[in-house]
Amino acid sequence: MTSWLHSTIIATSIAACAAVGFASASIYSDGVADTAAKADRLPMVGDTKIDYRTVETRFDGMSVLTRLPVTAVN
């Protein structure tokens, strides 16, 4: 019984290591991480001539993003 339990633990550990390896390898394409650039990704609707800033307000389990004109932020 003990050898069966240890064999199961070792097999599970090997499977978990392989899953982590596949997951980490899947985020790379051509050796470069395929992630989004750090930029403001909210769509602009309305007047795009005004400079806007995004303000994040955090609550327990929730984050609210608000887009404000620069004059309102200062």
N, C-alpha and C positions, 0 to 999 in steps of 0.2 A: 504494500500500500504506500509506503514512504517513497519508494523509487518512482511509482506512478505519479504521485503528487509533485515530486521534484522535476520529473520529465515534463509535466504539464506546465509548470512555472517557467522552465527553460524555453519550451516551445512558444509560450505566450510572449516572453521577453524578446525572442528572436523575431517573431512576427511584428511586434510593436516597433522594434528598431528598423525593420525593413519598411514599415509604413511611414515612419518619420523620414527615412532616407528618400523614399519616393516623393513624399510631400515637399520636402525641401528642394529636391531636384526639379520639381515641376514648375517652380516659380522662375527658373532661369531659362532664358532663350539666348543662344549664342554667347553664353558666358556673362550676360548682363542681366541684372534683375529687371523684370518687366513690371515695374510699379508706376503708379501715377506720379507726375511731377507735383511738387508741393506748390500748389497755387489755388486760387479761389475758383471752385468749380460750379458755383451756383449760377444758373442761367440768368442772363440779363433781359429784363422785360421793361420797356419804357425808354426813357432818355438815357442814352449811353454816353453823353457828353459830360455828365456829372461824375466826379470821382466818388466811388462808394467804398466803404469798408464793411467787413462782416464782423459782427459782434456775437460771441457765443455766451449764452447764459446757461449755467448748469444747475440742475435740480437732482434729487435722488432718482437715479435710473433714467434720466431724460436730459437731453441737451437741445436747446433751442437756438437756431441761428437766425439773426436779424440783420438785414442789409440796411445801412444808414448812410446818408450823404456825409462827406468828410466834414462839412460845416457843422453838422449835428454832433459829430463825434468830438470835435475840438471844443 
